[in-house]
Amino acid sequence: MNRTKYDVIVAGGSLSGLLTAREIVSKSSISVKVLEADHEIGTPEHCGGLVSLSGLRKLGIVPSSRTFRTHIVRARICSRSSSFIVDANLQDVVAIDRRELDKQIAFQAQKLGAEITTMNSMKSVTACPKLGENRSQRVEDEYTYTVNTSEGTVSCKYFVDARGLSSLVTRSRTGILPSGQYEVFAPWIEPDTVELYFDADKYPGFFAWIIPLGENKAKVGVAGRDINIVNSINSFLESKGSSYSVSRKIFAPIYVSGPIRSFIEGHRFLIVGDAAGQTKPTTAGGILSSGMGGLLAGQAIAKAIEQGDDIFLNDYPREWHSKFGFEFKKLILARKLFEHLDNQAIDALFSTVSQSTLARISQDGEFDFHSAPLSLILSGRTASRIVKGLLESRLRKAK
């Protein structure tokens, strides 16, 4: 007999949704169902897959040998006429296989009791008509939402939206950039070096990247405002040399405007991960920040159910903002500044980065938190040059 009632339904079987489910079922015997629209957990893989080992540990994950791709020892940051290298040896940065990582978390959740279904999409979610008006009071047999799925209708007491960018665009299209990423085999790939290429004409508002996956293999991608992604990636690959082959092509937009206003949509309705805008405004990466959204939401729901008080749901947004709120505010400010720079201003900025600044970033920086390195780059005399470059950039655009 198919079950039709659950304590919690999670729409979306990616990182944040799976961590939500794992945290809930790890606390007590709470029934959780995860709805994944695609045919396989971890597919398609939109993520670049860069994260620190300390970040994974914070999420309760020790990557398996199948998940681990390569250890990153440096990052090369390039503009049209300048570049610098950041030593990443002390930051324990790794490139992982996101498909395998998601499967690993799914196995953790299933082993603890979560029910995960694939090719089962959420069609609609409707609030049940008889809801208690007092959010701090829980009614034991109250099923708050009816969820219409491709496999039928189910009910739940708590609903979690972890559907990613597809859910976010229904709330706001601001901050969404077209993006694409190829898996490439090529002799020019450095197996331990991430490369970022900034060009305000070719990739306005973002950059091109090479993320190594091992010997002669990498993810190569671009993003930017109002660009043709296919033409941009092909042109970038051709600039690296004619010797390459492509094994996979993935096209998916990214989001860079920071968290949405509220992570709690309504009575027992929580939003996590990309759907909540928890990806970094600078790089659109979000393994730690989005994953932590799912983890904290799951813990808050479990506590609300165990304690019989929905007031504990507020722990989720409060703790997430405590960990990432100030960081994201600084990253949003850095993005706003960067978006106004043309190539001449970007070149000027890159040329001012000193070896002593790079040494401090390498020694003290944390990969998962970008605001401290950005503050170092924008400090002192460099900052005044950036302001000057910004004003000159705006004057050039006005001509």
BATI-853244 format. One line per field, with one value per residue (C-alpha): residue in three letters; x, y, z. Coordinates in Angstrom, 3 decimals, decimal comma. Layout:
resn [ALA;...]
xx [X;...]
yy [Y;...]
zz [Z;...]
This chain:
resn [MET;ASN;ARG;THR;LYS;TYR;ASP;VAL;ILE;VAL;ALA;GLY;GLY;SER;LEU;SER;GLY;LEU;LEU;THR;ALA;ARG;GLU;ILE;VAL;SER;LYS;SER;SER;ILE;SER;VAL;LYS;VAL;LEU;GLU;ALA;ASP;HIS;GLU;ILE;GLY;THR;PRO;GLU;HIS;CYS;GLY;GLY;LEU;VAL;SER;LEU;SER;GLY;LEU;ARG;LYS;LEU;GLY;ILE;VAL;PRO;SER;SER;ARG;THR;PHE;ARG;THR;HIS;ILE;VAL;ARG;ALA;ARG;ILE;CYS;SER;ARG;SER;SER;SER;PHE;ILE;VAL;ASP;ALA;ASN;LEU;GLN;ASP;VAL;VAL;ALA;ILE;ASP;ARG;ARG;GLU;LEU;ASP;LYS;GLN;ILE;ALA;PHE;GLN;ALA;GLN;LYS;LEU;GLY;ALA;GLU;ILE;THR;THR;MET;ASN;SER;MET;LYS;SER;VAL;THR;ALA;CYS;PRO;LYS;LEU;GLY;GLU;ASN;ARG;SER;GLN;ARG;VAL;GLU;ASP;GLU;TYR;THR;TYR;THR;VAL;ASN;THR;SER;GLU;GLY;THR;VAL;SER;CYS;LYS;TYR;PHE;VAL;ASP;ALA;ARG;GLY;LEU;SER;SER;LEU;VAL;THR;ARG;SER;ARG;THR;GLY;ILE;LEU;PRO;SER;GLY;GLN;TYR;GLU;VAL;PHE;ALA;PRO;TRP;ILE;GLU;PRO;ASP;THR;VAL;GLU;LEU;TYR;PHE;ASP;ALA;ASP;LYS;TYR;PRO;GLY;PHE;PHE;ALA;TRP;ILE;ILE;PRO;LEU;GLY;GLU;ASN;LYS;ALA;LYS;VAL;GLY;VAL;ALA;GLY;ARG;ASP;ILE;ASN;ILE;VAL;ASN;SER;ILE;ASN;SER;PHE;LEU;GLU;SER;LYS;GLY;SER;SER;TYR;SER;VAL;SER;ARG;LYS;ILE;PHE;ALA;PRO;ILE;TYR;VAL;SER;GLY;PRO;ILE;ARG;SER;PHE;ILE;GLU;GLY;HIS;ARG;PHE;LEU;ILE;VAL;GLY;ASP;ALA;ALA;GLY;GLN;THR;LYS;PRO;THR;THR;ALA;GLY;GLY;ILE;LEU;SER;SER;GLY;MET;GLY;GLY;LEU;LEU;ALA;GLY;GLN;ALA;ILE;ALA;LYS;ALA;ILE;GLU;GLN;GLY;ASP;ASP;ILE;PHE;LEU;ASN;ASP;TYR;PRO;ARG;GLU;TRP;HIS;SER;LYS;PHE;GLY;PHE;GLU;PHE;LYS;LYS;LEU;ILE;LEU;ALA;ARG;LYS;LEU;PHE;GLU;HIS;LEU;ASP;ASN;GLN;ALA;ILE;ASP;ALA;LEU;PHE;SER;THR;VAL;SER;GLN;SER;THR;LEU;ALA;ARG;ILE;SER;GLN;ASP;GLY;GLU;PHE;ASP;PHE;HIS;SER;ALA;PRO;LEU;SER;LEU;ILE;LEU;SER;GLY;ARG;THR;ALA;SER;ARG;ILE;VAL;LYS;GLY;LEU;LEU;GLU;SER;ARG;LEU;ARG;LYS;ALA;LYS]
xx [0,000;1,451;1,813;0,014;0,729;4,122;5,438;7,666;7,805;10,932;10,543;13,966;16,600;19,775;22,295;20,173;17,010;18,866;20,632;17,270;15,893;18,999;18,945;15,238;15,350;18,597;16,867;13,911;11,403;9,918;8,493;10,117;9,560;11,880;10,531;13,172;11,941;14,934;15,569;18,632;19,904;22,722;21,709;22,110;25,238;25,216;27,799;31,481;32,216;34,769;34,649;37,010;37,342;36,509;33,298;32,286;33,006;30,694;27,967;28,698;30,237;33,467;33,826;34,203;36,936;34,340;33,325;36,844;38,304;41,459;43,179;43,529;46,846;46,490;44,148;45,225;43,140;43,441;42,273;43,024;46,537;47,346;47,140;48,052;48,222;46,729;48,354;45,572;47,708;46,640;42,931;42,307;40,299;39,083;37,171;34,424;31,959;28,644;26,650;28,474;28,297;24,524;24,210;26,353;24,049;20,977;22,344;22,886;19,300;17,810;19,796;18,326;14,772;14,008;11,986;13,484;11,723;13,021;11,064;8,492;7,966;5,863;3,003;1,467;1,279;-1,907;-2,489;-5,150;-8,201;-8,127;-4,870;-4,216;-3,659;-1,197;2,138;3,536;0,915;1,153;-1,838;-0,730;-2,924;-2,854;-1,763;-0,845;-0,280;-1,608;1,078;0,107;2,941;3,435;2,810;-0,315;-1,421;0,229;-0,204;2,341;2,640;5,778;6,822;10,339;11,004;14,456;13,768;16,622;16,635;13,414;11,616;13,568;12,626;8,950;9,790;12,320;14,339;16,770;20,332;19,969;22,703;22,890;25,633;27,062;29,705;31,451;33,428;36,564;39,607;42,656;46,458;46,556;44,582;46,646;45,449;45,766;45,055;41,754;41,749;39,397;39,287;37,702;36,689;33,945;33,215;33,062;31,612;29,922;29,145;30,950;33,902;35,079;36,533;38,537;38,072;40,349;38,936;42,236;44,827;43,805;40,157;38,240;34,969;35,165;32,406;31,289;28,523;27,575;24,810;23,138;25,691;25,373;26,658;27,504;29,448;31,215;32,369;33,442;35,387;37,060;38,060;39,455;41,552;43,181;44,160;42,582;43,397;40,397;37,317;34,005;32,301;29,346;27,559;25,354;23,430;21,809;21,446;23,127;21,958;24,138;21,873;22,035;19,409;15,693;13,862;12,534;13,362;9,956;7,184;4,300;2,973;5,431;6,676;10,479;12,753;16,341;19,424;19,387;15,621;16,380;19,170;21,859;24,550;27,488;26,978;30,601;30,885;27,371;28,956;26,982;27,985;28,583;26,118;23,251;24,060;24,055;20,631;19,297;21,083;19,802;16,260;16,216;17,415;14,807;11,952;13,068;13,204;9,773;8,259;10,050;9,234;5,710;6,346;6,750;8,518;11,730;11,410;12,741;16,079;16,775;16,885;18,453;21,349;21,908;22,163;24,426;26,839;26,558;24,584;27,487;29,603;26,908;26,366;30,040;29,970;26,926;28,759;31,814;29,604;27,953;31,388;32,692;29,703;30,608;34,218;35,260;38,341;40,656;39,552;39,807;43,348;44,259;42,846;44,721;48,001;47,787;47,589;50,890;52,795;52,407;48,615;48,643;50,767;48,268;45,352;47,139;48,035;44,825;42,062;39,204;38,026;34,361;34,387;35,498;34,933;38,254;40,432;38,349;38,816;42,591;42,595;40,463;42,320;44,612;45,974;44,332;40,896;41,514;42,642;39,489;37,302;39,260;38,946;35,217;34,681;36,796;34,919;31,569;32,846;34,046;30,670;28,872;30,745]
yy [0,000;3,368;5,910;9,210;11,122;12,311;14,571;16,361;16,525;17,949;19,058;18,730;16,032;18,061;18,951;21,227;19,118;15,900;17,477;18,727;15,190;13,668;16,033;15,462;11,666;11,596;13,181;10,838;8,644;11,419;10,434;12,306;12,002;13,620;14,366;14,507;15,430;14,066;10,404;10,243;11,922;14,303;14,707;17,063;18,405;22,212;22,846;23,591;21,291;23,353;23,228;22,984;19,803;21,828;22,991;19,393;18,444;21,223;19,568;16,196;14,802;12,886;12,573;9,024;8,053;8,127;11,684;13,131;14,358;16,362;18,610;22,263;23,903;27,273;29,642;31,742;34,928;36,650;39,849;40,729;42,031;41,030;38,071;36,860;33,502;32,620;29,706;27,427;24,764;25,744;25,945;22,247;22,994;20,004;19,474;16,920;15,025;16,609;13,701;11,323;13,748;14,046;10,259;9,905;12,238;10,487;7,177;8,717;9,991;6,724;4,679;6,771;6,337;8,999;7,945;9,294;9,089;10,057;11,083;12,403;16,133;18,484;19,925;22,119;22,595;23,773;24,792;22,715;24,828;24,195;25,658;26,702;30,433;30,223;29,170;28,387;25,703;22,344;20,120;16,474;15,326;18,547;18,011;21,457;20,933;18,852;18,214;17,196;15,167;13,282;10,074;11,275;13,395;13,304;15,317;16,644;18,705;20,549;21,409;22,283;23,892;22,797;22,904;25,254;28,057;26,859;27,836;31,064;32,492;32,419;34,939;37,130;37,163;39,747;38,503;35,537;35,129;32,677;30,100;26,974;24,426;21,699;18,713;18,850;16,669;18,714;18,651;22,289;21,621;21,953;19,165;21,192;24,760;26,624;29,397;32,395;34,815;38,252;40,168;42,771;42,616;38,834;37,898;41,042;40,700;37,376;35,384;32,222;29,344;26,140;23,723;20,677;17,213;15,388;14,781;16,475;16,806;19,886;21,735;24,750;27,315;30,899;33,141;36,756;39,197;38,953;36,649;33,685;30,887;28,392;30,949;32,226;28,787;27,737;30,958;30,535;26,934;27,942;30,617;27,874;25,774;23,501;20,280;19,426;17,218;17,645;14,803;16,660;19,993;21,521;24,779;26,258;29,818;30,980;33,374;36,129;38,556;37,077;35,535;36,152;38,238;35,340;31,644;30,887;31,259;30,607;28,298;25,325;26,169;26,548;27,414;26,159;26,216;27,776;28,330;30,650;32,470;30,975;30,916;33,327;36,630;36,571;33,063;31,541;28,670;27,327;23,869;25,147;28,059;26,252;22,965;24,664;26,089;22,560;21,309;24,128;23,858;20,125;20,622;23,333;21,167;18,178;20,331;21,846;18,375;16,951;19,941;20,411;24,092;25,651;28,663;26,640;26,986;30,521;29,028;28,240;31,774;33,215;30,731;30,911;34,706;34,466;32,320;33,960;37,219;39,643;37,706;37,916;41,652;42,274;39,993;41,805;45,119;43,699;42,479;45,883;47,468;44,877;45,179;48,823;48,115;47,903;46,026;48,993;49,325;45,548;45,528;48,419;46,567;43,344;45,198;46,610;43,244;42,867;39,728;40,580;40,728;37,382;35,882;37,044;35,638;32,309;32,190;33,440;33,077;30,586;29,270;29,146;32,797;35,332;38,645;38,685;38,186;40,752;43,238;42,756;43,325;46,456;47,961;50,962;52,537;49,840;50,972;54,544;53,288;51,194;54,219;56,198;53,335;53,067;56,772;56,612;53,471;55,208;58,234;56,002;54,223;57,591;58,746]
zz [0,000;-1,057;1,713;1,154;4,385;5,612;8,309;5,762;1,982;0,319;-3,312;-4,933;-4,531;-4,910;-2,190;0,014;-0,221;0,568;3,539;4,807;4,632;6,198;9,171;9,836;9,823;11,808;14,819;15,320;13,491;11,356;7,970;5,063;1,322;-1,250;-4,738;-7,476;-10,959;-12,888;-13,570;-11,322;-8,155;-9,065;-12,705;-14,480;-12,789;-12,977;-10,260;-10,760;-7,842;-5,911;-2,113;0,844;2,864;5,987;4,291;3,574;7,175;8,367;6,310;7,858;4,669;4,180;0,389;-0,868;-3,325;-6,112;-5,150;-4,998;-8,296;-7,580;-5,041;-6,060;-5,196;-6,938;-8,748;-11,711;-12,061;-15,445;-17,083;-20,699;-19,962;-16,390;-14,029;-10,579;-8,813;-5,440;-3,606;-2,287;-0,619;2,904;2,080;1,306;-1,833;-3,805;-7,021;-6,510;-8,645;-7,650;-9,024;-6,730;-3,788;-4,106;-4,339;-1,223;0,747;-0,675;0,602;4,056;4,117;2,844;5,318;8,135;6,851;4,218;1,175;-2,051;-5,397;-8,853;-11,961;-9,512;-9,842;-7,766;-9,809;-7,125;-3,374;-1,701;1,888;3,612;4,523;8,272;9,541;13,084;13,189;16,070;14,584;18,034;18,560;16,843;16,216;16,148;13,276;11,270;7,668;6,468;2,739;-0,118;-2,722;-6,240;-7,818;-11,075;-9,092;-7,313;-4,374;-0,941;2,243;4,730;7,870;6,688;3,145;1,949;-1,432;-2,620;-6,360;-7,127;-9,661;-11,292;-8,101;-7,611;-11,012;-10,030;-7,288;-9,091;-12,314;-11,001;-10,775;-13,122;-15,740;-18,656;-18,158;-19,721;-18,864;-20,893;-19,669;-21,788;-22,485;-23,514;-23,066;-21,935;-18,730;-15,555;-13,186;-9,965;-11,101;-11,329;-13,933;-14,057;-17,009;-16,652;-19,769;-19,452;-23,192;-23,573;-20,160;-18,773;-15,090;-14,709;-16,127;-17,868;-15,876;-16,037;-13,129;-13,407;-12,784;-13,049;-15,747;-19,025;-17,939;-16,757;-16,584;-18,862;-18,638;-19,113;-17,813;-18,383;-19,142;-22,552;-24,193;-26,522;-24,302;-27,062;-29,097;-25,973;-24,771;-28,272;-28,711;-25,313;-26,112;-29,479;-27,767;-25,661;-28,681;-31,267;-29,425;-27,242;-27,157;-25,349;-23,465;-21,933;-22,398;-19,703;-20,009;-16,923;-15,596;-12,405;-9,690;-8,183;-6,285;-2,792;-0,506;-0,961;1,613;3,696;3,899;5,401;2,829;5,169;7,830;7,855;4,342;4,163;1,222;1,027;-1,197;-4,652;-4,349;-1,422;-3,268;-1,022;-3,735;-3,575;-5,417;-6,597;-8,091;-7,866;-5,927;-3,024;-1,820;1,715;1,876;0,122;1,817;5,196;4,352;3,964;7,058;9,288;7,897;8,578;12,133;12,740;11,433;13,497;16,619;15,923;15,594;18,619;20,844;19,473;18,763;15,330;16,809;16,394;12,611;13,053;14,126;10,474;8,960;12,105;12,131;8,382;8,465;11,495;9,479;6,046;6,271;6,729;4,231;1,562;2,129;1,395;-1,635;-3,036;-2,603;-4,394;-7,239;-7,654;-7,884;-10,326;-12,664;-13,365;-14,360;-17,995;-19,165;-18,706;-15,075;-14,490;-15,896;-13,606;-10,606;-11,360;-11,827;-8,289;-6,498;-4,665;-3,754;-0,058;-0,493;-2,296;0,473;3,119;1,121;0,737;4,417;6,047;3,465;3,589;0,244;1,266;2,438;-0,173;1,606;3,502;0,378;-1,506;1,341;1,132;-2,622;-2,292;0,669;0,876;-2,290;-4,368;-3,234;-4,361;-7,760;-8,023;-7,303;-9,885;-12,365;-11,710;-12,390;-15,541;-16,644;-16,270;-18,225;-21,046;-21,202;-21,267;-24,379]
